[in-house]
Amino acid sequence: MSPAPVPRLVEQFERGLDAPICLTWELTYACNLSCVHCLSSSGKRDPRELSTRQCMDVIDELQRMQVFYVNIGGGEPTVRSDFWELVDYATAHQVGVKFSTNGVRIDEKVAARLAASDYVDVQISLDGATAEVNDAVRGPGSFAMAIRALENLSAAGFQDAKISVVVTRHNVGQLDEFKALADRYGATLRITRLRPSGRGADVWDELHPTAAQQRELYDWLVAHGEGVLTGDSFFHLSGLGQPGALAGLNLCGAGRVVCLIDPVGDVYACPFAIHDRFLAGNILSDSGFQNVWQNSKLFAELREPQSAGACGSCDHYDGCRGGCMAAKFFTGLPLDGPDPECVQGYGEPALARERDKPKPSGDHSRSGGRTAPIPLTLLTRPPQGLVAGGPAPKKFCNESPV
């Protein structure tokens, strides 16, 4: 009797795993920057933040579940006073750490400490290969701060830092320059898709790449993508070519292989879907992370076979699988419809119709959030409170947490 066939990897992932492959953990909403596309609308610290002991309890649970590493973000995670204590605790308990930072705390001493660890990876956020492009999105001085962090890591002998780029219509033409920057500092380039999440919902119309730029991005990835990390975020581009032309998993992993823990212990299906609609539970009130991951009603629903919906008749469905759930949700499109950036153009008529665009569940912006989209041209005047010597914040809670 022949053995039962082993399911394809994508089929196993569709049904969900006992533990996430990619767990994102936002330790804090506090941040010294106010990036216009911040997916978590970060800025101010939430007073209900998990304590050091509660964070350690989460790490203990991840160790028991054999989660090999966790992506730590924020906000700016390094502004938590116990950040390095938690990193050391995680690595001592066989949970590797990859953390994303704008570089504010990566001085020479910290860089040397990181270079001495085999279990910590560092990802520096940079959204322009020049200060003009980067600082329009991330704030004045942020380019210099990130480059200084990369210089410190390189000088300390840190191996293979990551430069993380959110692709926008202003930086898509700088991909070669980003790659050159990564090569200069012995780093790896990682590019990700701009989602209309958090404050990104306010600027997505103005910042997301045009259809022509999507083709430019696809061609660049096919020609130069070997060794470039994408986080599987561009599977919606698969409709431009043969399935498999872009490396990665062409599947929405929300609640199946990825999820997010936020600073207060809420667990969401996806780091780009911070909304009550995708809230699976809370680690404090729902008996821990493992119980939420394995038994939440939402995750059980996401692991059921999903209908192709309006995309079922498209010849490219097997390649793009209908695109990104979060991108559809926050642009007010049906989840079983085409991606708003569908490369076959099917998203454009849907975007042209009247839509109700959901707002994120919480806004932690120091300014209270943006009230108007940014202009199509690069910003020439920084928001108040971002520049040293500029107008003073109106309230104490608006001040930089650094």
C-alpha positions in Angstrom: 0.0 0.0 0.0 1.5 3.3 -1.1 1.9 6.0 1.5 -0.6 8.9 1.5 0.6 11.9 -0.5 2.2 14.7 1.4 0.3 17.9 1.1 2.0 20.7 -0.8 3.6 23.3 1.5 1.1 26.0 0.5 -1.7 23.6 1.4 -0.2 22.9 4.9 0.2 26.7 5.4 -3.4 27.3 4.4 -4.7 25.1 7.2 -2.5 26.9 9.8 0.4 25.6 11.8 0.8 24.8 15.5 2.9 27.9 15.9 3.4 30.9 13.7 6.4 31.0 11.3 6.5 34.8 11.5 5.4 36.4 14.7 5.5 40.2 14.9 5.5 41.7 18.3 5.1 45.4 18.8 6.6 46.2 22.2 5.5 49.8 22.3 3.6 52.5 20.4 6.1 55.1 21.6 8.2 56.5 18.8 10.5 59.5 18.2 9.4 59.8 14.6 6.0 60.3 13.0 6.3 58.5 9.7 3.3 59.4 7.5 2.7 55.7 6.5 3.1 54.2 10.0 1.0 51.0 10.0 0.3 51.2 13.7 -0.2 55.0 13.9 2.6 55.1 16.5 3.8 58.0 18.6 2.5 57.9 22.1 3.1 55.1 24.6 0.0 53.2 25.7 -0.1 53.2 29.6 -1.5 49.7 29.4 1.8 48.4 27.8 2.7 44.9 28.9 5.1 44.9 31.9 8.6 43.4 31.8 7.4 40.3 33.6 4.4 39.9 31.3 6.7 40.2 28.3 8.9 37.5 29.8 5.9 35.3 30.3 5.2 35.7 26.6 8.7 34.7 25.7 8.5 31.6 27.9 5.4 30.6 26.0 7.0 31.1 22.7 9.9 28.9 23.8 7.4 26.1 24.8 5.7 26.5 21.4 9.2 26.3 19.7 8.8 29.7 18.0 12.4 30.1 16.7 12.4 33.8 16.3 10.2 36.9 16.8 10.1 40.2 14.8 10.1 43.0 17.3 8.8 46.4 16.2 6.7 49.3 17.4 6.7 52.2 17.5 10.4 52.3 18.2 11.1 49.3 20.4 14.5 50.5 21.6 12.9 53.4 23.5 11.5 50.9 26.1 13.8 51.0 29.1 13.7 47.2 29.3 14.3 46.5 25.6 17.8 45.0 26.0 16.7 43.1 29.0 13.9 41.5 27.0 16.3 40.8 24.0 18.7 39.0 26.4 15.9 37.1 28.0 14.6 35.9 24.6 17.9 34.7 23.3 18.7 33.0 26.6 15.4 31.1 26.1 16.2 30.0 22.5 13.9 32.6 20.9 15.9 34.5 18.3 15.2 38.2 17.9 14.9 40.4 14.8 14.1 43.9 15.6 13.2 46.9 13.4 14.5 50.3 14.4 14.9 53.8 12.9 18.4 53.7 14.4 17.9 56.3 17.1 19.7 54.1 19.8 22.2 52.3 17.6 25.4 54.1 18.8 28.9 52.6 18.8 28.5 50.8 22.1 25.1 49.2 21.2 26.5 48.2 17.7 29.4 46.4 19.4 27.0 44.6 21.7 24.9 43.5 18.8 27.9 42.3 16.9 28.8 40.0 19.8 25.4 38.2 19.6 24.6 35.3 17.2 20.8 35.4 17.9 19.9 39.0 17.2 19.2 40.5 13.7 18.8 44.2 13.1 16.6 45.9 10.5 17.1 49.6 9.8 14.1 51.4 8.3 14.9 53.7 5.4 12.3 54.9 2.8 14.5 56.9 0.5 18.0 56.4 -0.8 18.5 60.1 -0.4 17.6 62.4 2.5 15.1 64.3 0.4 13.0 61.3 -0.4 13.4 59.5 2.9 12.8 62.5 5.2 9.6 63.5 3.4 8.1 60.3 4.7 10.0 59.6 7.9 10.8 63.1 9.2 13.7 65.5 9.0 17.0 64.0 10.1 15.8 60.4 9.9 18.0 59.6 6.9 21.2 60.8 8.7 20.1 58.8 11.8 19.6 55.6 9.9 22.9 56.0 8.0 24.7 56.6 11.2 23.3 53.4 12.6 24.4 51.4 9.6 27.9 52.9 9.8 28.1 52.0 13.5 27.0 48.4 12.8 29.4 48.0 9.9 32.3 49.4 11.9 31.5 47.1 14.8 31.6 44.1 12.5 27.9 43.3 12.7 27.1 40.7 10.0 24.3 41.2 7.6 22.1 44.0 8.9 18.9 44.6 6.9 17.9 47.8 5.3 14.1 47.8 5.2 12.3 49.9 2.5 8.6 50.4 2.1 8.2 50.9 -1.7 6.4 54.2 -2.7 6.0 56.0 -5.9 8.8 58.4 -4.8 11.4 55.7 -4.1 10.6 52.9 -6.6 13.1 54.5 -9.0 15.9 54.2 -6.3 16.0 50.4 -6.0 19.5 50.3 -7.5 20.6 53.0 -5.1 19.1 51.1 -2.2 21.0 47.9 -3.3 24.2 49.9 -3.5 23.7 51.2 0.0 23.1 47.7 1.3 26.3 46.5 -0.4 28.3 49.4 1.0 27.4 48.5 4.6 27.5 44.7 4.2 23.8 44.6 4.6 20.9 42.9 2.9 18.1 44.9 1.2 14.5 44.1 2.2 11.7 45.8 0.4 8.0 45.6 1.4 4.7 46.8 0.1 3.0 50.0 1.2 -0.3 49.1 2.8 -3.2 51.5 3.6 -2.9 50.6 7.3 -2.7 53.0 10.2 -1.6 56.4 9.1 -0.8 54.8 5.8 -4.5 54.9 5.0 -4.3 58.6 4.8 -1.5 58.7 2.3 -1.9 55.5 0.3 -3.7 57.2 -2.6 -0.8 59.6 -3.0 2.1 57.2 -2.2 1.4 53.8 -3.6 3.2 53.0 -6.8 1.4 53.6 -10.1 0.5 50.8 -12.5 3.6 51.6 -14.6 5.8 51.6 -11.4 4.3 48.2 -10.4 5.6 46.8 -13.7 9.0 48.5 -13.1 9.1 46.9 -9.6 8.2 43.5 -11.0 10.9 43.7 -13.7 13.5 44.8 -11.2 12.7 41.9 -8.8 12.9 39.4 -11.6 16.2 40.8 -12.8 17.9 41.7 -9.5 15.8 40.1 -6.8 18.1 37.2 -5.9 19.3 38.0 -2.4 16.7 40.7 -1.9 14.2 40.0 0.8 10.5 40.8 0.2 8.7 39.3 3.1 6.4 37.6 0.6 4.6 41.0 0.3 4.5 41.3 -3.5 2.6 38.2 -4.5 0.0 40.5 -6.0 2.6 41.2 -8.8 2.5 37.6 -9.9 -0.2 38.4 -12.5 2.5 40.2 -14.5 4.3 36.9 -15.3 4.5 33.2 -14.9 3.5 31.8 -11.5 6.7 31.3 -9.5 8.7 34.0 -11.2 8.9 35.8 -7.9 10.3 33.9 -5.0 8.2 33.5 -2.0 4.8 32.3 -0.8 1.9 33.5 -2.9 -0.6 33.2 -0.1 -2.0 35.5 2.6 -0.6 34.1 5.7 -2.8 36.0 8.1 -3.8 33.8 11.1 -2.2 30.8 9.3 1.5 31.4 9.6 1.7 35.0 10.7 0.1 37.2 13.3 0.8 40.3 15.5 1.0 40.8 19.3 0.5 44.5 20.1 1.8 46.4 23.1 -1.2 45.7 25.3 -1.3 42.0 24.4 -4.0 42.0 21.7 -3.4 39.4 19.0 -4.2 40.4 15.4 -4.3 38.1 12.4 -1.8 40.3 10.5 0.6 43.1 11.3 -1.1 45.2 8.6 -4.6 44.6 9.9 -4.8 46.3 13.2 -8.6 46.5 13.5 -11.2 44.9 15.6 -12.3 42.9 12.6 -9.1 41.0 12.8 -8.6 40.8 16.5 -8.3 37.2 17.6 -8.0 37.7 21.4 -5.7 39.0 24.1 -2.9 37.1 25.8 -3.9 38.4 29.3 -7.6 37.8 29.2 -7.6 34.7 26.9 -5.2 32.4 28.7 -2.0 33.2 26.8 -0.8 33.4 23.3 -0.9 29.7 22.5 -4.6 29.5 23.3 -5.3 32.4 21.1 -3.2 31.1 18.2 -4.6 27.6 18.4 -8.2 28.1 19.5 -9.5 31.5 18.4 -12.6 31.6 16.4 -11.2 34.1 13.9 -8.1 32.1 13.2 -10.2 29.0 12.7 -12.2 30.9 10.1 -9.1 32.1 8.3 -7.8 28.6 8.1 -10.8 27.3 6.3 -10.7 27.1 2.5 -11.2 30.6 1.2 -13.5 31.4 -1.8 -11.8 32.9 -4.8 -14.9 35.1 -5.1 -14.8 37.6 -7.9 -11.2 36.6 -8.8 -12.1 32.9 -9.4 -12.5 33.3 -13.2 -9.1 35.2 -13.6 -6.3 33.2 -15.2 -3.8 34.7 -12.8 -5.6 33.7 -9.6 -3.2 30.8 -8.8 -0.4 33.3 -8.9 -1.7 36.2 -6.8 -4.5 34.4 -4.8 -6.6 37.6 -4.9 -3.9 39.8 -3.2 -3.6 41.3 0.2 -6.4 41.1 2.7 -5.4 44.2 4.6 -5.0 46.3 1.4 -8.5 45.4 0.4 -10.0 45.9 3.8 -8.6 49.4 4.5 -9.4 50.6 1.0 -13.0 49.6 1.5 -13.0 46.7 -1.0 -14.6 43.3 -0.4 -12.2 40.6 0.9 -13.3 38.2 -1.9 -12.7 40.8 -4.6 -9.5 42.0 -6.4 -6.6 43.6 -4.7 -6.7 47.4 -5.1 -3.3 47.2 -6.9 -4.4 44.3 -9.1 -1.9 44.3 -12.0 -4.6 43.3 -14.4 -6.5 46.5 -13.6 -9.5 44.9 -11.9 -9.0 46.9 -8.7 -9.4 50.3 -10.5 -13.1 50.1 -11.1 -13.7 49.1 -7.5 -11.6 52.0 -6.3 -13.6 54.4 -8.5 -16.8 53.5 -6.7 -18.0 55.0 -3.4 -16.6 53.1 -0.5 -16.6 53.1 3.3 -13.0 52.9 4.3 -12.6 51.4 7.8 -10.4 53.3 10.3 -7.8 51.6 12.4 -8.9 50.6 15.9 -6.5 53.0 17.6 -4.5 56.1 16.8 -1.4 56.7 18.9 -0.1 59.6 16.8 1.4 62.4 18.9 -0.4 64.9 16.7 -3.7 63.1 16.9 -3.3 61.7 13.3 -3.3 63.3 9.9 -6.4 65.2 8.8 -5.4 65.6 5.1 -3.4 63.6 2.6 0.1 64.6 1.8 0.6 66.3 -1.6 1.9 64.3 -4.6 5.1 66.3 -4.6 7.6 65.7 -1.8 6.9 67.3 1.5 8.9 70.6 1.8 7.8 71.5 5.4 8.0 69.0 8.2 5.1 68.5 10.6 5.3 70.5 13.8 7.2 69.1 16.6 9.6 67.0 14.5 12.5 69.4 14.2 14.9 70.4 16.9 14.3 74.1 17.6 10.9 74.0 15.9 7.5 74.8 17.4 7.1 73.3 20.8 4.6 70.5 21.2 1.2 71.7 22.5 0.9 68.9 25.1 3.3 66.9 27.2 2.0 63.7 25.6 3.1 65.0 22.2 6.7 65.1 23.2 9.3 62.7 21.8 9.6 59.6 24.0 13.4 59.5 23.5 
